[in-house]
Amino acid sequence: MTDIAKQLSIALDSVLDPVSGQGLFTSGRAPAPRFADGIVTVIIDVTDINADKRALVEADVNLALKAIEGVQDVRVAMTSTRTTRRIIAVGSGKGGVGKSTLSANLAVSLARRGMRVGLIDADIYGPSQPRLLGAEGRKPTATDEKKLVPVQTEYGIGMLSMGQLVKPGQAIAWRGPMAGNALGQLIDADWGETETLIVDLPPGTGDVQLTMIQKYKPAGAVIVSTPQDLALIDARRAINLLTEADVPIIGLVENMAGYQCPECGAISDPFGTGGAEAAAQELGYDFLGRIPLELGIRTASDEGIPPAASGGPGADAFNAVAGKLTDWIAR
Ligand SMILES: Nc1ncnc2c1ncn2[C@@H]1O[C@H](COP(=O)(O)OP(=O)(O)OP(=O)(O)O)[C@@H](O)[C@H]1O
């Protein structure tokens, strides 16, 4: 590499990729700039970076490159390689392990990193995203083509839920095609510029999962489990179904590990600890992180304030998992 080429790449790397947090050159967003007659030309892949952040990146790149001696002008071209919307499924073997809580917080955390994210609550047995995102009672509208328009939430993400397709409190006893059609309505909705859809799946391996795999193959799946053996045995079943359909497993998350007594501060592990990490290792998948069992996570969630949005209880743990998910997406 010539001296000027090296300087240009280093300057480019001083500007951080808003998604991965790495320098633009290192993260692969931008190849080494071209330089001729005092003019630098740089091409940046801005997939998953929103319009505001794109403008900031462009301004920073201009500044960094113009600071190099001999550079008279900088030309920045932005391209987006994304052609299809990416679906990230969040699944678990059994219910009540915190799959919906994790989905909501991951979606919020990704949106805060500048990604255009939507959230689909496909849990026909217990739709809970309208409550978790403080959007209860808001109904989606429809376009002229009869596509659902997602409900907007305070957290910068659109949301659609199975719960919005039925009357509140009505037991959902859909089977096969009905469940599949409902999922289709949510996924084929008017998601606009949304690039990543987080899908909160029902627990287990039922009709919704089958439709998802057959018709709307996710780019990858995150599996949530509590640490104890029983939940992990079920989680393995969910993993098997996905891997048989060639859906990549992004990794496992352990939820409800390590409870700190609010009185004495002692840490106890009601559901054990480390089980999901050990299972991930044994199965050869990444371990994405551990979310503590905290009363504040439950209360904030019930109030419709996802901890990842407010820096509330467990926010660091949710953000750390979202960081690993972002790395996976960037790869
Ligand atoms: N880390 C945690 N600390 C404290 N409470 C939690 C935690 N994770 C989830 N909860 C609470 O546990 C309950 C179940 O969580 P959630 O609804 O996310 O589970 P789920 O796996 O989606 O369940 P379901 O399959 O029934 O929809 C909720 O009341 C939630 O607030």
The ligand as an ORCA input file, in Angstrom:
! r2SCAN-3c Opt
* xyz 0 1
  N     -35.168    -11.740     33.397
  C     -36.375    -11.593     33.938
  N     -36.509    -11.132     35.197
  C     -37.748    -10.988     35.759
  N     -38.887    -11.281     35.132
  C     -38.809    -11.740     33.866
  C     -37.561    -11.898     33.197
  N     -37.808    -12.354     31.935
  C     -39.140    -12.444     31.829
  N     -39.755    -12.092     32.975
  C     -41.191    -12.106     33.280
  O     -41.621    -13.459     33.143
  C     -42.916    -13.503     32.546
  C     -42.851    -14.337     31.268
  O     -42.038    -13.654     30.334
  P     -42.403    -13.626     28.773
  O     -43.842    -13.324     28.569
  O     -41.401    -12.777     28.110
  O     -42.124    -15.159     28.437
  P     -42.482    -15.972     27.136
  O     -41.471    -17.015     27.022
  O     -42.689    -15.083     25.983
  O     -43.861    -16.574     27.605
  P     -45.095    -17.040     26.702
  O     -44.618    -18.207     25.947
  O     -46.117    -17.365     27.738
  O     -45.461    -15.877     25.842
  C     -43.329    -12.048     32.318
  O     -44.090    -11.639     33.413
  C     -41.997    -11.298     32.298
  O     -42.118     -9.939     32.727
*
